[in-house]
Every structure is written in C-alpha cells, then in structure tokens.
Amino acid sequence: MGCLLNVFSRQQLDKKKIALLQNVDEVDEIRERITSYSIQNQYINQEKIIDEKPYRDFTKIKFLTANEHNKIYLVQNQKDNEYYILKSINKQQLEYSGMQEQLQNELKFQKEIKGEFIQKYYQDFMTKKKCYMILENVQGGSLQQLMQRKQMSEMEIRFYIAEILIALQDLHNNNIIYRNLSPNNVLIDNQGHIRLSDFSLCHFGIECNSLNGNIYYQAPEVNQINNQNQLSDYWSLGALMYEMFFGYPPYFHPNIKIYKKNKRDQMLIIPNQISESSQQLLRQLLNNEIQQRIQNESIKKVQYHPFFDGLDWQLTKTKQLQSPFIPELRSKSDINYYLQEQKYLKKVEQQIQ
C-alpha cells in the first residue's frame, strides 16, 4: 500500500513538474516576444537591424573589460587596418533591467556631440541580440590609474581639471547633464590629453530627478534624488579634484551608509597642505547647496579663478599645451595600460575579500 502511495505521489509530482515547466516555457516565450517587440518598436527600428556583416569587418584583438551590460574589445578594421575600441551591448539584458533609454541616450549623444576632450565615435550597428559601437582607441589608461601611480602636483591637477572643465562645457552648451564623472570615465589619450567616456547616463535637458553614477562622485542632490542640473556635474568635478589632491574623495568612508551620513551631516574638511586658491575652488565646487554652487552662466568666472592663474585657456582648448604625462606606447595595438589597470583592480578585490 505504501509503495502504491509513493508511486501515486511521484506521479502527481511529475504532473505538477510538467505543468510548471510548461508555464515556464510559456513565460519565456511571452518574455521573448515582449523583448523582441520592444527592441523592434521602442528604440531600434526593424529596418535598422542588420546581419553580422559589419561586425565581421572588425577582428577582435583583445578583450579589455566588461560589466553587467557590455563588453569592451580592442579590434582592428580589416578595411583600413586601424585599431578601434568595440563596445558590445547586450540588448536583452538592457531590456530586462529597464535600461533601454540609456542605450538610446548614448547613441544619440555619440552621434550629435563632438568635442576635443570627448572620446570619438565612429559608427554603430545592430544585430538581433547586440548593439555594437566603434569608438576611438584611447590607449593611455584612465585618470584613476594615473592617480594610483603618482602623487600629482598642483600644476598637473590644474592641467587635467581645466581639460575636464572644457569637456563639461561642451556638454552643457548642448543642454546635456553628464551625470557620470568619475576617475574611471576620464581616459588618457595617446598624447596624454583627457577623453570623457561612457555617456550611458547622459540626460538631455536642463533638469532631471534620478539616482545614477558612482556614489562617491554624486552631488548631494543626486543622493537625495532631488532636482539635479548641470551644477551637479560641478560637484562631481570638485570631488574628482579633491581626490587628485588627497587620494580619496570628500567625506570618504568604505561603508556606504557612513559615507552618506558624513556627506549629509559633516562639514567639508580641506587639509591646509594645499594652496589657498585650491581650497577656495574646492569649497566653491563642493558646496552642498546647489543654488550656492558655481553658477552655470558664470562659468567663465571659474576659468578666471586664481587656481587657474598662468593657464592659457586658448592653448588648453586647442591641446597645444604638453601633457604632464604622455603614455609610452610601442604600437597602435599596445594595451599595456589596460592590463596594468586590470592587475590593480584584481589586487583591490583580493584586499576587500
């Protein structure tokens, strides 16, 4: 009798499993249809979805880095033999996480906005599963990596902050809020000048209200999900400048909750080991009250701040000033600085674990 009951129970369980599996298949099919429909109609027109041919024009040389939604490769174009950065974006992952708008914004930005200090965009193409972007091959690593290698002088910091400021002006003059300024997104090109990268969080408009970006470089209004505008980017610039001087962002604490409390409740502490003009500019940029921060329409006042005394802005804009650091590159396919950064990140991960 007991055996019969066991057989009966197993049969019932098997039926339930089959029913569940059928439901899972139905759910997956529905999800796939929704994804396909959304991809084709929301932000990628059917006629723009092409075959793999353009992708085959580029030979992958080396995998460089990856995150949840995209992978970055060094590639060579078989037509002109030049090297480029290929950004491969998984469209379904974006769809499932509700981040399609980020891809829209990034493509729109790359096609419309140009600047001497912005990573160059060349082309993009779609397949049913992926979006590919072909970008400038920037070989000098990131500002994050540069800060890890050496303690910068005030003159060096002035050089990089001035170039980043010009890049932000290019964005703001086109009614764009960057929202993604951090040392990892400031690249160093082959002549040592900066290139802003990763425009997936750009907002087209003068105001927005959302949580985004690296928390250690987010303005207080971003942390509190209050109204943000172009002045939020200047707080991020101040946080970056602070780290370049002292080796860590303002209010820093490895515990995120304590960091947020510090930023909310503590006064800004600026060690007096740096010049008075540097301290003044940092206080101006890192003012937690957005309305008291540097006014966007008076950005020229920032350029004439005593911190920038002796800097020729025209030579800076045209990249005629020699960079304090010029990457040592053996060839157009040299990825040594990428490898150095990967080694450092692995070391940090091991220390955290």
C-alpha positions in Angstrom: 0.0 0.0 0.0 2.8 2.3 1.0 4.5 1.6 -2.4 1.3 2.4 -4.3 1.0 5.7 -2.4 4.6 6.5 -3.2 4.0 5.8 -6.9 0.9 7.9 -6.8 2.7 10.8 -5.1 5.5 10.6 -7.6 3.0 10.7 -10.5 1.3 13.7 -9.0 4.6 15.4 -8.5 5.6 14.6 -12.1 2.4 16.1 -13.4 3.0 19.2 -11.3 6.6 19.5 -12.6 5.3 19.1 -16.2 2.7 21.8 -15.7 5.3 24.1 -14.1 7.7 23.5 -16.9 5.0 24.3 -19.4 4.3 27.5 -17.6 8.0 28.4 -17.6 8.1 27.8 -21.3 5.1 30.0 -21.8 6.5 32.7 -19.6 9.8 32.6 -21.5 8.0 32.7 -24.8 6.0 35.7 -23.8 9.1 37.4 -22.4 10.9 36.8 -25.6 8.0 38.2 -27.6 7.8 41.3 -25.4 11.6 41.8 -25.7 11.5 41.3 -29.4 8.6 43.7 -29.8 10.2 46.3 -27.6 13.5 46.1 -29.3 12.0 46.5 -32.7 9.5 49.2 -31.8 10.7 51.2 -28.8 14.2 52.2 -29.8 15.5 50.1 -32.6 13.5 50.1 -35.9 13.2 46.8 -37.7 14.9 48.1 -40.8 17.9 49.1 -38.7 18.5 45.5 -37.5 21.1 44.1 -39.9 23.1 41.0 -40.3 26.5 40.3 -38.8 28.5 41.5 -41.8 29.6 44.9 -40.4 30.7 43.2 -37.3 32.8 40.8 -39.3 34.8 43.7 -40.7 36.4 44.1 -37.3 38.8 41.4 -35.9 38.9 41.1 -32.1 42.4 41.5 -30.9 42.0 41.5 -27.2 39.2 41.5 -24.6 39.7 44.6 -22.4 37.0 44.8 -19.8 33.3 44.2 -19.1 30.4 45.0 -16.9 26.8 43.7 -16.5 25.6 45.0 -19.8 28.5 45.4 -22.1 32.0 44.1 -23.1 34.9 46.2 -24.4 37.3 44.9 -27.0 40.3 46.2 -28.9 39.5 45.4 -32.6 41.2 46.0 -36.0 39.2 47.1 -39.0 40.1 44.8 -42.0 39.4 47.6 -44.4 41.7 50.3 -43.1 43.8 48.2 -40.7 43.3 50.8 -38.0 42.6 49.9 -34.3 39.4 50.8 -32.5 37.5 50.2 -29.3 34.4 48.0 -29.9 31.7 48.3 -27.2 29.3 45.3 -27.4 26.0 45.8 -25.6 23.6 43.0 -24.9 20.1 44.4 -25.8 18.1 41.7 -24.0 19.9 42.4 -20.7 19.2 46.1 -21.1 15.6 45.3 -21.8 15.2 43.0 -18.7 16.7 45.7 -16.5 14.7 48.5 -18.0 17.7 50.4 -19.2 16.8 50.8 -22.9 16.7 54.5 -22.5 20.3 54.6 -21.6 21.2 53.0 -24.9 19.0 55.5 -26.7 20.7 58.4 -25.0 24.2 57.1 -25.5 23.6 56.5 -29.2 22.0 59.9 -29.6 24.8 61.6 -27.7 27.6 59.9 -29.6 26.1 60.9 -33.0 25.3 64.5 -32.1 28.0 65.8 -29.7 31.7 66.4 -30.7 34.5 67.8 -28.6 38.3 67.8 -28.4 38.1 66.1 -25.0 35.3 63.6 -25.7 36.1 60.0 -26.9 35.4 59.9 -30.6 32.5 57.9 -32.0 32.8 56.4 -35.5 29.8 54.1 -36.1 27.3 51.7 -34.6 25.3 48.8 -36.0 22.7 46.4 -34.7 22.0 42.7 -34.8 19.0 41.0 -33.2 20.9 40.4 -29.9 23.6 43.1 -29.8 24.4 46.7 -30.4 27.9 47.5 -31.4 29.7 50.8 -31.1 33.0 51.6 -32.7 35.0 54.2 -30.7 38.4 55.9 -30.6 41.3 53.7 -29.5 42.4 55.6 -26.3 45.5 53.8 -25.1 46.8 55.7 -22.1 44.6 54.2 -19.4 42.3 56.2 -17.1 42.8 59.1 -14.7 42.1 56.6 -11.9 45.2 54.6 -12.9 47.3 57.7 -13.3 46.4 58.8 -9.7 47.3 55.3 -8.4 50.8 55.6 -10.0 51.9 59.0 -8.7 51.1 61.9 -6.4 50.2 64.8 -8.6 51.4 68.4 -8.2 49.1 71.3 -8.3 50.3 72.2 -11.8 49.4 68.8 -13.0 46.0 68.8 -11.3 45.3 72.2 -12.9 46.0 70.8 -16.3 43.6 67.9 -16.0 40.8 69.8 -14.3 41.0 72.5 -17.0 40.6 69.9 -19.8 37.7 68.2 -17.9 36.0 71.6 -17.4 36.2 72.3 -21.1 34.7 68.9 -21.9 31.8 69.6 -19.4 31.2 73.0 -21.1 30.8 71.2 -24.4 28.1 69.1 -22.9 26.4 71.8 -21.0 26.3 74.1 -24.0 24.2 71.4 -25.7 21.8 71.2 -22.7 23.3 67.8 -21.6 24.0 66.8 -18.0 26.8 64.2 -17.9 26.0 62.5 -14.5 28.8 60.0 -14.8 32.0 61.9 -14.0 34.5 59.6 -12.1 38.2 58.8 -12.5 37.4 55.6 -14.4 35.5 57.5 -17.0 38.2 60.1 -17.7 40.5 58.4 -20.2 44.0 59.5 -21.2 44.6 59.6 -24.9 47.8 58.7 -26.8 49.2 62.3 -26.4 48.3 62.5 -22.7 45.1 64.6 -23.0 41.8 63.6 -21.4 38.8 62.0 -23.1 35.5 61.7 -21.3 33.9 58.3 -21.9 30.7 56.3 -21.1 27.7 58.5 -21.9 25.1 56.0 -21.0 23.8 58.2 -18.1 23.7 61.5 -20.0 20.5 63.4 -19.7 19.2 65.6 -22.5 17.7 68.6 -20.7 18.3 71.2 -18.0 16.9 69.2 -15.1 16.4 65.6 -14.1 15.5 63.6 -11.0 17.1 60.2 -10.7 19.7 58.2 -8.8 22.7 57.4 -11.0 26.5 57.3 -11.3 29.3 56.4 -8.8 28.1 57.3 -5.3 31.4 58.8 -4.3 31.1 61.4 -7.0 27.4 62.1 -6.8 26.3 65.5 -5.7 24.2 65.6 -2.6 21.0 66.3 -4.5 21.6 63.1 -6.6 22.0 61.0 -3.4 18.7 62.5 -2.1 17.0 62.1 -5.6 16.2 65.8 -5.7 16.2 68.0 -8.7 19.6 67.9 -10.5 21.0 70.1 -13.2 24.4 71.0 -14.7 25.6 72.2 -11.4 25.5 68.6 -10.2 28.4 67.9 -12.6 30.5 70.6 -11.0 30.1 69.0 -7.6 31.5 65.8 -9.2 34.3 67.8 -10.7 35.1 69.1 -7.2 35.1 65.5 -5.8 37.5 64.4 -8.5 39.8 67.4 -7.9 39.7 66.6 -4.1 40.8 63.0 -4.8 43.6 64.2 -7.1 45.0 66.2 -4.2 44.4 63.9 -1.2 44.0 60.4 -2.7 40.4 59.9 -1.7 37.0 61.6 -2.4 35.5 64.1 0.1 33.6 62.6 3.1 35.1 59.2 2.1 34.3 56.1 4.1 34.3 52.5 2.8 31.0 51.9 4.5 28.4 53.5 2.1 25.9 54.2 4.9 28.6 56.1 7.0 29.7 57.9 3.8 26.2 59.1 3.1 25.8 60.3 6.7 29.2 62.0 6.6 28.2 63.9 3.4 24.8 64.8 4.8 25.9 65.9 8.4 29.6 66.8 8.4 31.3 70.0 7.3 33.7 69.7 4.4 37.2 69.3 5.6 40.0 70.5 3.3 43.5 69.9 4.7 45.5 73.2 4.5 48.5 71.4 2.9 47.4 72.8 -0.5 47.3 76.4 -1.7 44.6 78.8 -0.6 43.4 79.2 -4.2 42.9 75.4 -4.4 41.0 75.4 -1.2 38.7 78.2 -2.4 37.9 76.5 -5.6 37.2 73.2 -3.8 34.8 74.9 -1.4 33.0 76.5 -4.3 32.6 73.3 -6.3 31.7 71.2 -3.3 29.1 73.4 -1.9 26.3 71.0 -0.9 23.6 73.7 -1.6 23.1 73.5 -5.3 21.9 77.1 -5.6 25.0 78.4 -3.9 27.3 76.4 -6.1 29.1 77.8 -9.2 26.5 79.3 -11.4 26.5 77.8 -14.9 26.0 81.1 -16.7 29.1 82.4 -14.9 31.4 79.5 -15.8 34.0 82.0 -17.2 34.4 83.2 -13.6 35.7 79.6 -12.8 38.2 79.9 -15.6 39.4 83.2 -14.2 39.6 81.7 -10.6 43.1 82.2 -9.0 43.6 78.5 -9.1 44.0 78.7 -12.9 46.4 81.7 -12.8 49.0 81.3 -15.5 47.0 78.9 -17.6 46.5 79.8 -21.2 42.9 78.7 -21.9 43.2 79.1 -25.7 46.2 76.8 -25.8 44.4 74.4 -23.5 41.3 74.2 -25.7 43.4 73.5 -28.8 45.5 70.9 -27.0 48.7 72.8 -27.6 49.9 72.5 -24.0 52.0 69.5 -23.4 50.5 67.0 -21.0 52.5 66.2 -17.8 52.1 62.5 -18.7 52.5 61.1 -22.2 51.8 57.3 -22.4 54.7 55.1 -23.6 53.2 53.1 -26.4 55.0 50.5 -28.5 52.3 50.3 -31.2 48.7 51.2 -32.0 47.7 47.8 -30.5 49.6 48.3 -27.2 47.2 47.6 -24.3 49.7 47.7 -21.5 47.8 50.4 -19.6 44.6 48.4 -19.7 46.5 45.4 -18.3 48.0 47.5 -15.5 44.5 48.7 -14.5 43.2 45.1 -14.5 46.0 44.0 -12.2 45.3 46.9 -9.9 41.6 46.1 -9.8 42.3 42.4 -9.0 44.6 43.4 -6.2 41.9 45.7 -4.7 39.3 42.9 -5.0 41.6 40.5 -3.2 42.2 43.0 -0.4 38.5 43.6 0.0 37.8 39.8 0.2 
